[in-house]
């Protein structure tokens, strides 16, 4: 059974296109229950802030990719799903080679531009249900679903090839992206995200 405040809240939200909270307080006059006072409050700023906080808790601030926390939680879920359904998945891990050298010689701004370009290229290549995250300063992970080891290795090689075509101008020098890759299949029934 719905309360009066729930009914009023649904009515107001259907009329107005903004989120509101509803408070209903009994109105007592001369010790008699004479009705109720209904107050609505615009909570759109609060909802926007909560949405931003949820986003910040799961995303990397520079690249806008998922962060390590989100990825590890998602990976745990995918491993359980894979063990339950038998549909194989894999994780592609990549670590940029000599990224500290880029930051040290060309500056962090150049390093950040490199990370942004890598993120853009990898995100553009993702299949619809795959998930990418920046899990460290120069480390990325891609969760790929419904693959066997041949397809997983092929996708990792496609990512590697795409990254090798990236070059970033660092003032006096052009920096090319090189990365080390690893592929882990979710084929062990005792596997954990760790």
N, C-alpha and C positions, 0 to 999 in steps of 0.2 A: 504494500500500500504506500502511495506517495504522500509525502507531507505537503502542506500548503506552500511552504517555501520552495520545495522542489518544483511544484506545478507552476508557481509564479516565475521562478527562474527560467524554466523552459519556455514559458510564454514570452517573457521579456527578450530572451535570446533569439526567439523566432521573429520578433518584431524588429529589434535593433541588431545591427551587424557588429556589435562589440560585446566583449565578454564583461559580465557583471557578476557581482556576488549579491545575494539577497539575505536580508535579515528580517525576521518577523518577530515582533515582541507583543505580548498581550497588552491590551489597553484596559486598565482598571480605573473606573470612576466610581467614587463612593462605595468602595468595596464590592463593586459589581463588575463582572467581565462585560465590557461594552464593545469589544471589537479587537482590532489589532493595528499596530503601526508597522508599515512595510517600508523598508529602505533598500534602495539599490545603489551599488557603488561600482563605478567603472574600474575594472581591474586589468585593462588592456596593457598598461605599462608594466604591471607586475608579471603578466603572462609573457610579454616580450622578453623581460629580463630573465625569467625562469627558462625560457627557450634558449636564450643566449648562453646561460650557465650550463644547461645540459649539453649544448653543442661544444662549448669550451672543454667540458670534462671528457669528451670522447674524440677530440680532433687536435691535430698538431697546429699550433698557431701560425707557423710560417707557410706550410704547404697546403693547409686545409685538408690534408689526408687524415684518415683515422690515426689515432695515437696508439702507443703500445698497450695501454690499459684496455682500450676497446678491442684491439686485435687479439690479445690473449684471451679475453672472455669469449669472443666470437670463435676463436680457434678451439677452445674447450668444447663449445657447443657443437661445432662441426665434427670434431673427433667422435663425440658421443653419437651424433647422427649417422656418421659413417659406419661405426661399429654396429648400430642398430639396423640400418638399412642395407649395408653392404655396398653402397654406392661410394666409390673411391674418390678421394680428394687428395690434394697435395699442397705443400707450402713451398713457395719459392722464396729463398732468402738471398738478398744481395747487399754487399758491403762495398762502398766506393773505395777504389784504390787511390792512395795519395791525396785524399781530400784535405788532410791537415796541411799538406804542402801548398795547395791552392789557397787556403785561408791564410797561411803564413806569408806567402809571397805576393798575393794579389789582394788580400784583405777579405774580411767577412762579407762585405757586400757582394763581391764576386762569387764567393762560396754560396751565399744565399740565392743569387741568381741561378747558379748551377743547380741547386736543390729544387728550385721552382721549375726549371725547365725539365729536369728529370721527372718530377711529379706530374707535370703536364703531359709529357710523352707517355709515361707508363699508364696514367689514367685514361688516356685516349685509346690505348690498346686493350684495356680490360674487357673481358667478356662480361655480359650482363650480370651474372650472379657472382662474379669473383670480387674479392675485397683486397684493397691495398692499404698499407699503413706505413708511416714513417715511425720506426720503432727505436731509433736512436739518432744521434747526430748525423751519421752518414750511412745508416742502415735502414733498409726497407724490407717489407715482407708482403708477399702476395699469396692469398689463399685462393686456390683454384679448385673448382668442384667438378665432379663427374669426369674424371680423367684416369687414364692408365699411365704407367711410367713413360711410355713412348711419347704420348701427347704432352705430359708434364715437362719432359725434357725439351721437346720441340718448342713449347711456349716459352720456357726459360731462354732458349737460344734466340727466339724472336725478340724478347725483351733485351737481351744482351746486344744483339745486332742494332736495335733501335737506339740504345744508349751510346753505342760507339759512334753514331752519326752526330752526336751533340758536341758542339764546341762553343765555348764561352770566351768572349774577349775580356781579358783582365788587364787592360791598359797596354803594356808593352808586350804582352804575350797572349797567345791563344791556348786555352786549356781544353783538352779533350777528356771526355768521360770514359773511365775504365772502371769496371766493377768485377768483383768475384761473386760467383753465383753458387748456390746449393739448392738441391731439390730433396724434400723429404716427403715420402708417400705415407698416407694414413692407412697402412696395410697391416699394422701390428695391433692385435686385440688388446694388448696391455699398454698401448701408447698413451701418453699424456701430453698436454701442451708444453710442459717443461722439458 
